[in-house]
Amino acid sequence: MAAHCSAVVPDRNVDWNPVRIASFAHMRALAWHHDMLYAARRYTLLRTRMQGNAVVRWEEVATYQPSLFRTLTSFAPLSSRLFRDGLHALAVLPTGHVIAAVPHAIVTLAPGEREFRVSHRVLRGTRPLHLACTPKNLVVWGEYFDNPQRDEVHIYASTDQGVHWDVAYTFPRGTIRHVHNVVYDEFEDCFWVLTGDEGRECRILRASCDFKYLDAVIEGDQQARSAALVPTRDALYFSSDTPQEKNHVYRLDRRGVLADVAPLSSSSIYGCRVGGAIFFSTMVEPSAINPGQNVYLCGSPDGDRWQQILQGKKDRWSMRFFQYGNALLPDGTNTTRLLAVTTIALQNASLETTLWSV
């Protein structure tokens, strides 16, 4: 698959810039599994093993067979954006099993198989935003749906490589709107659960891996409204996701001390770590407080010094129907020195994945 020039460019006003290695059209980076990067083209899963800055060679892993309607809509870029087609969240287990989210379903792939099978139908909302897994092959995800009535919200878990799913925890009616993310923390062997959207619904909670214990660590205002959290040995870094206020990156150290470490131009829902470097992206969404039309990638080589290092401009298509401008950062554990970024709804760079040396 040939590389081509990207419309996402480094910010020339900073002294720490990643170097672009390659870019790939019509591809969504989904997750790292050590030095292996998994990505999707429509409903086909691809992967490549990174070796330094060598030429990237993708191999096809498996496919998912959607309905005929989604097979057709997924082939045209605008209809694919309109209907949110394709593979989305993905987790790779130590056993080699792969779990993914597609529209209205969780699908599972066993080692050696070439086609995903449906293991759970998503009845509320389209799909979860993320999947999380532990070294013991526990996989979890939280419900993400509109929920205007504030019905109860479930976190689901599987202990048999995604074959069966059970409710691991239920937020009672009236407590939250939905779950933005569940993140596994290898340093404390726990999960961090991020919820929203208003008042005390905005929470960052620490959960034991069996979900018998779940405690709110931060809650109660729009700065606790988060969808992206990156654990490190010394601290947790998270970004706020609010159209109602200015957004920031925060550092919560392991002693519980909270600090505002960087301003953001708008809401942020993706973050990742590459070695000791930490990254959060921003998105373009309708907001009087955050009116900008550029997507930025904010990064720090050490967690202390923060800069805007990449930027791209929202395209002309409707945000309501054809998605907000955004830069997606894959989940999983990345043992390389490479950063993968997938841009959505940007000028000349919609559903494009770029690789950067950091």
N, C-alpha and C positions, 0 to 999 in steps of 0.2 A: 504494500500500500504506500503510495508515494506521499512524501511530505510536501507541503506548500506553505506559502507565506501567510501569516496570520494578521488579522486586524487588531489583535490585542497587543499593546506595545508597552515596553518598559517606561516608567516615569523618569524623565531625564533630570529631575531635580533632586535625585537621591544618590547616595554613594554606595549603596548595596543593591545590585541588580542581578536577578537570575539570568542565565544565558539560554536562549531558546535552542532546543535540540531538534525538534520535529513537530509537525502538526498534522492532524488527520481529520478530514471532513466527515460529517454525518456519524460521529462516534461519541458515545458518552462513557467517560471513565467512571467505573462503579466502585471498585475496592482494590486495595493492595492485600496481598498475602505474602509477606516478607519481601522477596525481590520480584514477585510476579504481579503484574498489573492486569486486572480484569476490566474489560470494557464491552460495550454493546453497540451493534448496529441494528436498529429496529429490535427484532426479537431474537437475534443471534448473539450468543456470548462468545467473545474473543479473549485471548490472553497473550501476554508476551513476558518473557523473562528478561529483566534488565541487567546488562553487564557493562558497567561504566556508562560511557556515552556512545556505545556501539549502535549500529543500524538496528532499528526496531523491526522485528519480524513477528507478525501476528499469526496465531493459529486459531482455527475455529474449534470451540469446545463443545457447544451444544446449541440447540434451538428450542424455542417455545412456539407452539402452534396456537395462535389466537383465533378468534372468530373470523369469518370471511370479511366482515365489515372492517375489523381492525387490521387485517392483512392488507386491505386496500388503502385505508387511511394512513397507514404507517409509511407508505412509499412516497408520499408527497410531503415535502418539508413543512408547509403551512398546515395541512390537515393533521400531520403528526403532532405539531405543536398544539393545535386546537383540541385534540382528543387525548393529549398526554400519553401517546403511545410508547411502547418499548419496555425493555427491562429497566428497572429503576434501582431501588435499594438492593444490596447484595452482601452476603456474608459467606466466607469460605471457612469451613470447619477443619480442625486438625486431622480429621479422618478423611478429608478430601471431598466430603459432601458439600454441595453448593446450594444455598437458599437464596431466592430472589423474590422481589415484589414486582408484579405486573398489574395492570388495571384490574381491580376487583378480585385479586387472588394472590396467595403465597404459593410459590412453586418450588419444587425440590429436584435436585439432580444428584444421583448416587454415582460414586466413582465407576468409570467405565461406560456409563450411559451417555447417549447422544441427544436425548430429548427430555426437557423438563416435564414434570407431571404436577398437576394441581394437588396440593395437600391441604389447602384451607381456602374457603371462599370468604372474601372480605365483603360483608353485608352493609357496613356503615362507612361511608367515605369511599374513595377510590383505592387507597392503599396507604400503608404506613410510610413515613418519610425516611426511616432508617431501620436497619436490623443490627442487632448486637450479638456477639457470641463470646464465649469464654474458652480458655484452654481445655476445659472439661466437656466441650461440645454442647453446652447449654446455649440455646438461641432464644432471644426475646425481641419483642416489638410492642409498641404502644399504639392504640387506636388514634387515628387522626381523621376527624370528620367535622362538619360544620357545627352541629350540636347547639342550635339556638336555645333549646329547652334545658340545656345543661343536665342531660341524662347521665347516668353512670358511665364511666369509661374504663375499659379493661386494658391490662397488659397481658399479653399472651406469651407462653413459653413452650419450648419443645426440648425434651431430653433424649429423643431418639432420632436425631439428625433430620428433623423437620417432617417426619412421617405423621406425627400426631401433635396437636396443639391444645393446650389447656390454659384456662385463665389462671395466671399466677398472682394477680392482684387486681382489685377493683376500687377505683375512686368513686365514692358515693355520689349520688345525684346532688348537683348543686355545688360541687367543690372545685371542679375544673371544667374547661371547655374541651380540651383534647391534649394529647401527648405529642410534643414536638420531636422529642428524641430520647433514646435510652443509650447511654454510653458506658462501655465496660472500662473499668479502671484497673489495670494490671498491677499498679503499685499498692493498692489497698484491697484488691480482690473484691470489688463491689461494683454496683451499677450507680450511675447518676441519671436521674429522671428529670427531664425538663418539660414543664407544662405551661399552658397559657389559657386565656389571653388578657383578662381584666382583673384589676385589684389583687385580691389574695389568690386568684387562680394562677398567677404568675409565680412559679416556684422552681427552685432547684433542690431536689431531694436526693439523699443518699439512701440506697437500698442494699440490703444483704442479697446475696446471689439467689437465695430461696424466697426472697420477698416477704419473709416473716417480719422483718424490721424495715421501716421506711420512714425517714425523718426529714422534715424540711430544714435545710441549712440556710437558704435565702428565700424570701418570699415577700409579696405585698405591694410591689410597684412595677412600673414599666421597665425599669432597669433589671429586674429579675425575670423579665420575659425574654427567654433565650431559646435558641434552637441548635446552637453549636457550642460544644465544650471539648477542650483538649486537655487530657491529664498529662502531667509530667511528674518526675520523681518528687519535686519540691512543692509543686502547686498545681492548681487547676486554672486554666485560662478559658474564659467564655466571652461571647459577644452578645450584646443586646439586639433584640429584633422587634423594634417598635416603630410604627409610623407616627406616633403621638409625641415623641420627644427626640432629642439628639441621642445618637447611639455611641457606644463605647466598647472597648475591650477591657475586661476586668481580670485581675489576678487574685485568686483566693488561695493563700498558702495553706500548708498542711496543719498549721496551728489555728486556722480560722480567721486570719487577718485579710481583709478585703481591700484592694487598691484599684483605682481607675488608672490604667496604664497607657491608653491610647484612645483618641477620638476616632469615630468612623463617620463617613459621609452620609450613610443611610443604614437601613436595616441590614442585618447580617444573619444568614442561616447556615453557613458552611464554614468549617474550620478543619485544620489538619496539622500534623507534625512531620517534619523531615529532618531526621537527626535531632539536633538541638534547636532547629529553627521552627517557628510556629507561624501559621498563616490563618487569616480570616478574610473572606470575601464579602463584598457588599452587593446589594441588588437595587434596581430601579423599580420603585413602586409608587403609586399615587399618594402623595403626602405633602401637605402644606409646610410641614416642619422640615422635611427632607426632599426638596424639589429637584435635585440634580438629575441629570440624564446620563451620567457615567457610572459604570461598574468599576470598582477598584479592588485590587488585592492588597491587603495590608499584611506586612510581615515583620518578624523580628528574628535576628540570628541567635538571640540569647534570652528572650523574654523580657529584656529591659529596654532596648532601643527599638522603636517601632517606626516604620515608614510605609507610605503608599508606594508600591513597587511596580504594579501593572495597572493598566486602565483600558477600557473600551467603551464605546458609545452605544446607547440603546438604539435599535433599529426603528423603522417607521410604523411597524405593525402594532395594532391595538394591544395594550397590556392586559385588558380584561379578557380578551379571547385568545391571544397568542403568546401569553406568558410574560412575566416581568423579565427585564434584563438581569442576568445573573451569571455568576461564575461558580460552578459546582466543584467541590473538592472531594475526592473519593475517601470512603471509610477504610477501616482495616489498619494493619500494622505494616509500615513501610520501612524496610531496612536499607533502602538505597539512598543516594544523595539527589534523587530526582523528584521534582514536583510535577504532578499531573493536574491540569485545569481544564474543565469543560465549560465553554461559554454558551449561553442560551440567549436568543433574541438580541444579539448585538449586530451592529453593521458589519456585513461581510464575515461574520464569525458566529453564526447560530448553529448550535449543536456541532461544535468543533472542539477537539481535544488537542491541547498543546502540552509538550513535555519541556521542562526547564531544568537546567543544572543549577543547584543552589550551593 
